[in-house]
C-alpha cells in the first residue's frame, strides 16, 4: 500500500467550502473518481473527482491546462468516457494525479480560478458505470456471512470443509451490473416449494440484498502468471459498494450443482464513486501496512 | 431460422477451385467468418470469410468496392478488428451480405478479378478471437453428459431433480477465452486427496477437455425483457467449437457450494471460424424449422 503522504494530512482544507464541513463523504483527503454528465443532458460521459458537494470535471480541467508533467497522462485517462485506461496505469501515475489534485484544491491554491470553472454540482449530475467490466467474480468472504447464508441451504452443514483453505467464489454476469439507484424489473423464475411436485414460473417473492465491497482490479497480469501477495495491491484500483440483488426463492431450486445463476444475475448495482486504495491508506490496519512494505520475497 | 435460399443450393460451385473438392470444410455454401491477419505480421486484425483454402479479406474487399446497397453496412462491419458490430446487426443485414458474397464467389462471377486480389491463403493466416466476449455462460446441456460428469462427483446421485426442468448453467471467465491451438500454462491449484488431512498446492495432474458447441449471441435485449422462443434464433449469430479445459483434480475440492471456478477458468479455446445460423439452415431438424416459422404467439 502507498505510504502516507501530504495528501492524507487530516488538517488539509479546500477552497470548496462544502468539503470542510466534517460531515461530507468527500473531504480533500478522499478524492474518489466517477463517470458522470449533467442530468438529462446529452453531454459526453467523462471522469470526475468528488470534492464536497461538487465534481471536478476532469475533461474540462485537462482542457483548462491544469495538469502537466507526470500527472498529465493520468489526468487525460481520467477524462475519458470510462476509467478503464486510468485503472490500467497502475498506482504510480495515479498517485501523481492525486498529489496535483490535492494541491490544486487546497485552500489558497493558485489554481482555484482555473478549477472553479470546472466544477459541476453533484446535485446536477447523473452517473454511468466507472468502467467497462470485463469479468465479475463474487467471492464468498466473511466466515460469518458464509455460515449465515449456508444455513439457508444446508442447515446441518452450513460451512463446507474447503471454506477455510481456498477462496470460494463464482463468476457473475458482467453485463447486468448497473449504477446504484437504477430501477430494474422484478425477476421471474422457477420456484419449487418443498411440498410441490413440479416447479412453477413466477415473479420472485423473496427479493434480498447482499451489501458487498466491490473491488475494481486495474493493472492486469498475463494469463497463467501468478501475482504475489506482496504485489496484489498494486493491481487494485479502488473500492465501491456493491449491491448483490438476490432472488432467494429462485436460488435453492436452480443452484445445484453449478452454483448461483439466474437468481443472482438479473441486476447488480455499484456505487458511482470509486475510492482509491491510496485514499484508504490511513484506514489500513497495521498488519496490512506491514505486508505492504514489499520486502523482497521468493516468487 | 432463415428459410433455405439460393445460397444453400448444393450444386453451386466457386471460381476458388479448392472450394469445390467435396472435402473442404469451406465450400461456397458455408462462408463462415473469422478475425485474421497474415502470420507474424503487424497487419491490422480484420474480418475474413473462408472459401476453400483461402480467406476473403473483408477490409480489402470493402476497399475494392465489391459491396454496395443493403450489403454494404454488414460488409463494413465484417471488415473491423472484431465482429461485434457485425454480430449486433441481426439476421437481415447478414443475409444480404451472404447473398452478395455467394454471387461474387460463384463460378463465372463478374467480380472474380476484383475479389481474387482480396484472397489470403489460410495457410498464411493467424487468427484472433472473433469478438470481444462480454459474458460467457456454460450450459450443462445433454442429459448423457450431465449424468456422466455427475457420476464423478456424486456417484449415488448423478442427475439432480432440477435438471429436466430448468437450464442449468454457470457464468465462466470471459477474459481467459482464446483461440484453438494456443499454448497455455498448466494450472496450479489446491488438491485434497480423500485420505489427506489438508489440501496441497500443485500443478494439475488430471487435465481434461470437454468439447462443446459455442454460441455467439449477437443482437442483445434490454435488461429484464424476455426473448420468446420464436425470436431466440434471431439473437444467435453463429456457432464455433469450444474446448472447455478442466482440471479434474482441482475441481472436486473447490466447487462446493458455488460451482466450478479456478478448475475451469484458466483457459478455454474456441475455433476461429464462426459458422452462421443461415449457413446451418439445411442441417436443421424438421422440428426446429417448424418452430422457426414464427407464427404470432403471445409474449
Interface residues (C-beta under 8 A of the other chain):
Chain A: X134 X135 X137 X138 X140 X150 X153 X154 X160 X162 X165 X166 X168 X169 X170 X171 X172 X173 X174 X175 X176 X178 X184 X185 X187 X188 X190 X192 X198 X199 X223 X224 X226 X253 X254 X255 X256 X257 X258 X259 X260 X261 X265 X266 X267
Chain B: X134 X135 X137 X138 X140 X150 X153 X154 X160 X162 X165 X166 X168 X169 X170 X171 X172 X173 X174 X175 X176 X178 X184 X185 X187 X188 X190 X192 X198 X199 X223 X224 X226 X253 X254 X255 X256 X257 X258 X259 X260 X261 X265 X266 X267
